[in-house]
Amino acid sequence: MSETGRDDTEVSEDQSPVADNKVLDETAESEEQRLADDVASVDDAGVTRGMYVASTWAWRFLVIVAAVLVIGYGIRYLSEVVVPVTVGVLLTALLVPVTNGLQKLRLPRGAAAGITVIATVVLVAGLLTLVGTQIAGQFDSLSTQVGEGVQKLRELGRINFGLTDQDVTNAIKTLREQITSGGALGQQAAAVGTTATHVVAGLFISLFCLFFFLYQGDQIWAWLVRLFPRRARDKADSSGRRAWVSLTAFVRATIVVAAVDAIGISLGAAILGLPLVSAIGILVFVGAFVPVVGALVSGVVAVLVALVAKGPIVAIVMLAVVIGVQQLEAHVLQPFLLGRAVSVHPLAVILAIATGVVIAGIVGALVAVPTAAVLNAIVNHLAGNDPEPDPPRRPLPRRRHPLPAED
């Protein structure tokens, strides 16, 4: 090879044939100069390099913490809107297959969404009516059993803890005086009225959100994606799709787990001859949507009903049934149904539930864990740690009028 050929080879190895090598060299030199100026400014100020790096990290960390606090305050301040919208999203993840199935039957999308919402309302109203009818039908016998159970608890307290009837009577009298005092009673009535109003308003918001999410979910998502800069839209779209897959898997698996819990515990209660079997089953079904806490509360209620109605021996058997069903759920059903797609550390589950309770009470606890699962899926996707390949991408609906070109 000639000298000229070798020179050309050396040039092609050191320099890009496409890029502006002069600009690249100037950029590298300017970057080196900037770093040198930074070091010089640090030395002139008498601050060590380590202190400079630490302070740089510190103020950025403080900015991130401030942003998180502002977002958290905004969510709490607007919780009466945020929580119903979140509930609507969860219901959409559960019911969108129903709407898709109705649409395959040649129904318009709007009609399919409306039928899905109406059927959901009818189903929930029917379950509540069933519980109310059962409680009303067994109210007299249940009242008698409650009285007998309270007397049994008094006897157990006197034998095991040395409590006299006068001590129990004084405690009940004190509690009655605190409840019936004028100021406390008025405040509680006002609080109950305000809460009921918020619940009704939130219910309507959730139903409206559910209808439009089922009807125009793709258009709404496309509009949200277009709010991002053009360079970030692909990542935003893929992150949303990954989060949606995680959310739908979580909701559907939770439905199966809740149904198994409700059937198992209701069957045990029916075999033991307990009252309010349907009410216990529905309570267990709803409680299963709150991991750890919901299972504990619903199990305690079932055991208390057994204690009041049938005595301590049956209550112990009912406790064994509740523990057995919940162990089956925790160690078999949840790992099998959820898998790695929505895996969230138990510590994250507990912290998410506590945060949800602080922000929005019981409803916050209901939506806390799926929210944590969605955030976990988004973070893993952006970090390139997806446990599964990306779901198939749907083309985003196009706007009728194109957006103006960006600089």
ABEGO torsion letter per residue (X at the ends): XBAAAAAAAAAAAABBAABBAAAAAAAAAAAAAAAAAAAAAAAAAGBBAAAAAAAAAAAAAAAAAAAAAAAAAAAAAAAAAAAAAAAAAAAAAAAAAAAAAAAAAGBBAAAAAAAAAAAAAAAAAAAAAAAAAAAAAAAAAAAAAAAAAAAAAAAAAAAAAGBBAAAAAAAAAAAAAAAABAAAAAAAAAAAAAAAAAAAAAAAAAAAAAAAAAAAAAAAAAAAAAABBAAAAAAAAAAAAAAAAAAAAAAAAAAAAAAAAAAAAAAAAAAAGBBGAAAAAAAAAAAAABBGAAAAAAAAAAAAAAAAAAEAAAAAAAAAAAAAAAAAAAAAAAAAAAEAAABBBAAAAAAAAAAAAAAAEAAAAAAAAAAAAAAAAAAAAAAGABABBBBBBBBBBBBABBBBBBX
